[in-house]
């Protein structure tokens, strides 16, 4: 799963990718010391399947993508301000 920060000037501070059958988000893929600056990309390695993706920006706003189908060639998502929850 490739996630590119398309939030204009906002940094992404948290990235969550969880199987759609999970009830909790799990761990933050950025960790405690990393941020995703505007225009930058993070790759999260997961097996093919159906996933829910959520990112949280520096202001605490969240952006979610539910039911993303990750195939053998992966999946790309660029959250934008219009994706805000």
Number of C-alpha atoms within 10 A of each C-alpha: 22 13 20 20 22 19 20 12 10 18 19 26 21 21 23 19 23 18 20 17 10 10 8 10 15 11 12 14 16 16 11 9 6 11 17 20 18 15 15 14 16 15 13 16 10 15 13 15 14 15 21 18 21 18 23 18 20 12 10 11 12 18 19 16 15 14 14 18 14 16 13 9 8 16 15 14 15 14 22 14 13 8 12 14 10
